[in-house]
Amino acid sequence: MRIADLPKKNPAAYDLFLKGKYFFNQLQTSSMKDPVANGRAAAAAFGGAIAADPNFALAYALRSSFERYLQWYGVDRRGEVLAAAQSDAERALALQPELGEAHIAMGYVH
């Protein structure tokens, strides 16, 4: 990602996105203390970032990857989770077709 691609219009959305990314990264480490709390915090932060800036493609892409992670590792195997991951990846691609993270998210969906 280039610096020019970072959201500049809504720093609050970017802050929430970074929090979501932090908690998502914590889920992927063996040193996490409470995976359920980290998962809930990541979901809330990504959702907050998207609510604050509905055109934040990177937030949609990372939320999609997060949702797919939950589904893939058996945390939540409901079909709705996979559908949400696909919807978020599609939205990210529609907003910013050249965003690498959006293509990665769609790859995880497939």
C-alpha positions, -999 to +999 in steps of 0.1 A: +000+000+000+012+035-008+011+063+016-012+081-008-037+053-004-042+057+033-075+073+043-070+109+050-106+121+054-115+101+085-086+095+109-111+079+134-119+052+108-082+046+102-076+043+140-104+018+143-090-001+113-056-003+130-071-016+162-090-043+143-057-052+125-039-054+159-066-077+174-067-098+142-029-102+144-032-112+180-055-141+170-027-154+148-001-156+176+003-184+202+007-159+230-028-145+229-045-146+263-082-145+253-089-154+217-127-148+220-122-113+234-096-105+207-120-118+180-148-097+193-126-067+195-114-071+160-149-075+146-161-045+165-131-024+153-134-034+117-172-028+118-166+006+134-141+016+108-165+007+080-194+025+097-172+056+101-161+055+064-183+033+042-158+038+013-128+024+032-118-005+009-089-016+030-112-021+060-136-042+040-106-063+027-092-070+062-126-077+076-131-102+048-098-119+056-107-119+093-141-135+087-125-161+064-100-168+092-128-174+117-145-198+092-114-216+080-101-224+116-135-235+128-141-206+151-174-199+133-183-223+105-217-208+097-224-202+060-232-166+068-196-160+078-183-171+044-211-151+027-200-120+047-164-126+038-173-128+001-195-097+003-167-077+020-141-088-005-164-079-034-171-045-019-133-038-014-127-047-050-155-025-062-142+004-042-105+000-051-099-026-078-061-023-076-059-029-039-038-060-033-054-068+000-088-070-017-075-095-041-059-115-013-093-114+006-111-127-025-085-155-029-091-165+007-129-167-001-122-190-030 
